[in-house]
Amino acid sequence: MALEFLYEIFNGIVVAISNALGPWNDYPLATITILLLTILMSTISTVATRMLVDVDVMRRRNLEMREWQSAYSKALRAKDEKTVAKLKKREPAVKRAQAEMSKDQFKPLLVTMVPFFIFYYIFSAVFGYNQVVVAYSPISIPFVGEQFNFWVWYLISSFSMSAFIQRLFKMPTYSD
């Protein structure tokens, strides 16, 4: 009974969104629609990260870890036992900083995960439960092919747009 009620609500939302999108629900406009949705979701995720994480501390920790890893690797290659021993003493502090950074990066995930799952489930239904082609590729991509359903196109768009949005919001990345 309760599940039927929830399904009716879900189905009503899907139908309302599908009707609101009109021609933007079908190829070729669906490609742009999903790209815009990806930009929206990446922006929400980046803003949540900005609000919940001290970006400057994260950037500083990231830099310290990379410097330590670089020095440690260099000392190992040079077989400089004295420097390796000295850097080994700093290893617990580096591991703690790495754990803190991972914990900080997990905070926005806790806030955004449930809404993103709901978003994905709704828009997966809007775009045909991954049974409808929403984008085509001029080249065949290994393991994917040339025709993309909602999930594949969203994933490709997300990978490309997330990096751009993070740069736009001056978020630290692994390459910084």
N, C-alpha and C positions, 0 to 999 in steps of 0.2 A: 504494500500500500504506500508506504513512505517512499520506496524506491521509484514507484510509478509516478508519484508526485514530483520527485526530483528530476526524473527523466523528462517529464512534461515541461518543467521549467527550463531544463537544459535545451530541449528541442525548440522551445519558444525563443530562447536567446539565439540559437543557431539560425533559425528561420528569420528572425528580425535582422540579424547582422547580414545574412545573405541577401535579403530584400534591400537593405540599406546600401549595400555595395553595388547592387545592380550589375551593370556590365563589368565592373571592376572585380567581379567574382570569377570571371572566366578568362582564359588565355586570350589575348596577350596582356591584358590589363592586370590580371592576377599576379603576374610577375612583378609589376611595379607595386601593387598593393602589399605583397608579402615583403618586398624590399623596404617599404615604408614602415611596415609593422616591425621589421627587424631593427630599423633605426630607432623606433620608439622604445622597444624593449631594451636595446643596448643602452640607450640614454637613461632609462629608469634604473637599470643595473649600475651604471657608472655613477649616477647621482646618489644612489643608496650607498655605494662604496665611499664616495666623497664625504657623505654625512656621517658614516659610522666608523671610518678608519682615518687615523692621522696619517695623511699622505706623506708629509715630510719625514716622519719617523720611518715609515715604510721604505721610502726612497733611500734614507740614510742606512738603514739595516741592509737593504739590498746591495748597496755600494760596499759596505763593510764585508759582507759575505763574499762578494765577488773578488774583492782585493785579497782576502784571506785565502780563498780557493786558488787564485792565480799564484800567490806567493808559495803556497803549499805545493802546487803542481810543479812550479819552477824549481823548488828545492828538491823535490823527488827526482826530477829529471837530471838535475845537476849532482845528485847523490850527496847533497850537503846535509850530513847527519845532524850537525849542530843546529842549523836553521829548521830542519824538520822537527827536531825535539822541541825547539822553542815554539814553533807554530802548533805542535801537538798540545802544548799546555793551554793554548787559547781555544782549542777545539770545543771544549764543553760550553764556553761562553758563546761561541759561534752557533753551536747547535741549539742553545737556549734562544738566541735571537731568531734563529730560523723557525723554531717552534712558535715563538710569539708572533712572528710574521704570518705563519700559517693560520694561527688562531684569529688574527685580525682580518685576514682575507676570508675567513669562514663566516664572519659576522654578517656581511651583506647577503650571503647565500641563505642564511636562516630567514632573513626577511623577504627575500624575493622568490624563494623556491616554490612555495605553495601557489602564489599568484601566477607564476610563470607556468606551472603545470596546468592550472585552470585555463589560462590563456591558450596554451598549446592544444589542450583537449578541445576547447571550443572552436579554435580556428582550424584545427585538423578536420573537424566535422564540417565547418563552413566550406572548406576547399575539398570536400569529397572523401574524407577519411583516407587520404593518400592514394586514392584510386584514380584521381584526375591529374592529367598533365598540366602543370601551371607554367612551365618554362622549358625551353629547348636550348641545347648547347650546340654551337657550331662544330665542336669536336667531341669525340667520344671520350668520356672520362672513365678510367678503369674502375671496375666494380660498381659504377653508377650508370653509365651509358650516356645517351644524348637527351633523354626525356626525364624531366625532374618533376616529382610530385611535391606536395607541400613540404613534407619533412626534409627532403633533400635540398630543395631550393632555400628553405629557411636556414638550414645548417650552413650551406655555402654562403648565403648572404650574411649570416651571423658572424662567421669567421672573418669575412672581409670588413664588415662594418664595425665590429667591436673594437678592432685595433684603431680604426679611424676615430671613433667616438672617444676612446680613451685618450688618444693624442689631443683631441679637441679640448677635453677637460683637464689636460695636463696631468694625467695619471701616470704613475711610475710603471714602466714595463720592464721586462727582463733585459731588454737591450739598452736601457738607460745606464 
